[in-house]
Amino acid sequence: MSACFQCGKELTYNEIGAFKKFVNRGASEFLCKSCLARRLDVPVELIDQKIEHFKQQGCTLFI
């Protein structure tokens, strides 16, 4: 599994999917939810809500 390129935290499948969905679908390095939230200037809870929303829509970037 990959690690966050900013803080080194081990990433989940959904964190990788969130980075691909919100930043760059073709990325090979990723940020964890906390670092991604800081980069996008949004709360982590909003990223969690969006992940759930996209999962319900059937987006294959999330499990």
TAHU-V467135 format. One record per backbone hydrogen bond with DSSP energy under -1.0 kcal/mol. NH is the residue of the N-H (numbers start at 1). CO is the residue of the C=O. E is the energy in kcal/mol with one decimal. If there is no record, write none. Layout:
# TAHU-V467135
nh->NH co->CO e->E
nh->NH co->CO e->E
This chain:
# TAHU-V467135
nh->4 co->9 e->-2.9
nh->5 co->30 e->-2.6
nh->8 co->4 e->-1.4
nh->11 co->2 e->-2.7
nh->16 co->12 e->-2.0
nh->17 co->13 e->-2.4
nh->18 co->14 e->-2.5
nh->19 co->15 e->-2.1
nh->20 co->16 e->-2.3
nh->21 co->17 e->-2.7
nh->22 co->18 e->-2.8
nh->23 co->19 e->-2.4
nh->24 co->19 e->-1.5
nh->27 co->24 e->-1.7
nh->36 co->32 e->-2.8
nh->37 co->33 e->-2.7
nh->38 co->34 e->-1.9
nh->39 co->35 e->-2.3
nh->40 co->36 e->-2.6
nh->42 co->37 e->-2.1
nh->47 co->43 e->-1.2
nh->48 co->44 e->-2.2
nh->49 co->45 e->-2.3
nh->50 co->46 e->-2.5
nh->51 co->47 e->-2.4
nh->52 co->48 e->-2.2
nh->53 co->49 e->-2.4
nh->54 co->50 e->-2.8
nh->55 co->51 e->-2.3
nh->56 co->52 e->-2.3
nh->57 co->53 e->-1.2
nh->58 co->55 e->-1.3
nh->59 co->54 e->-2.6
nh->62 co->59 e->-1.3
